[in-house]
Amino acid sequence: MSAEPLSKTETEHRLESLPGWALEGDRITRTYRLPSHFAAAALTVHIAQIQEELNHHSDLTLGYNTVALSVHTHDAGGKVTEKDLELATRVTAAAPAHGAE
Ligand SMILES: C[C@H](O)[C@H](O)[C@H]1CNC2=NC(N)=NC(=O)C2=N1
C-alpha cells in the first residue's frame, strides 16, 4: 500500500466516506462514545489488534466512555497516506459492534 502523502483535498474527499472522521492539521481523527468504560476499553483492545495486523498505529486515547484516535504516517513525514485511511476504514467497520457512536 502506498505511503505517498495525500493532498488535503483528496483526504477530505476520502473522509466523506468515513463518518465522524476529520482532518486536523496533518492527522485524521475520530472520537467514539461508548455505552460504558468497559466497552471503551474493549474497543481500544480491538483497535490495537487491527493496528498490529496493519502494522500501522494511531495515538489511541481511552477516556471514561470514549476512545479517541489520531493518526498519520510517520514513514511519510507525518502526512496522511492510504495507510491511515485503511486503518480508519477498518476501525469504522469494527466500532458499531461495540456500541460505539
Ligand atoms: C518499523 C515499523 O514497521 C514502522 O515503524 C511502522 C509502525 N507503525 C506505524 N504507524 C504509523 N502511524 N506510521 C508509520 O509510519 C508506522 N510505521
The ligand as a Tripos MOL2 file, in Angstrom:
@<TRIPOS>MOLECULE
LIG
   17    18     1     0     0
SMALL
NO_CHARGES

@<TRIPOS>ATOM
      1 C1          9.0720   -0.4490   11.7390 C.3       1 LIG1
      2 C2          7.5470   -0.3540   11.6650 C.3       1 LIG1
      3 O1          7.0930   -1.1810   10.6080 O.3       1 LIG1
      4 C3          7.1260    1.0680   11.3160 C.3       1 LIG1
      5 O2          7.6600    1.9290   12.2910 O.3       1 LIG1
      6 C4          5.5820    1.2530   11.2650 C.3       1 LIG1
      7 C5          4.9230    1.0270   12.6020 C.3       1 LIG1
      8 N1          3.6520    1.7490   12.7440 N.pl3     1 LIG1
      9 C6          3.4400    2.9110   12.0750 C.2       1 LIG1
     10 N2          2.3680    3.6970   12.3710 N.2       1 LIG1
     11 C7          2.1950    4.8840   11.7620 C.2       1 LIG1
     12 N3          1.1430    5.6650   12.1090 N.pl3     1 LIG1
     13 N4          3.0540    5.3040   10.8370 N.2       1 LIG1
     14 C8          4.1290    4.6180   10.4400 C.2       1 LIG1
     15 O3          4.8810    5.0560    9.5720 O.2       1 LIG1
     16 C9          4.3580    3.3340   11.0630 C.2       1 LIG1
     17 N5          5.3790    2.5660   10.7310 N.2       1 LIG1
@<TRIPOS>BOND
     1     1     2 1
     2     2     3 1
     3     2     4 1
     4     4     5 1
     5     4     6 1
     6     6     7 1
     7     6    17 1
     8     7     8 1
     9     8     9 1
    10     9    10 2
    11     9    16 1
    12    10    11 1
    13    11    12 1
    14    11    13 2
    15    13    14 1
    16    14    15 2
    17    14    16 1
    18    16    17 2
@<TRIPOS>SUBSTRUCTURE
     1 LIG1         1 GROUP 0 **** ****
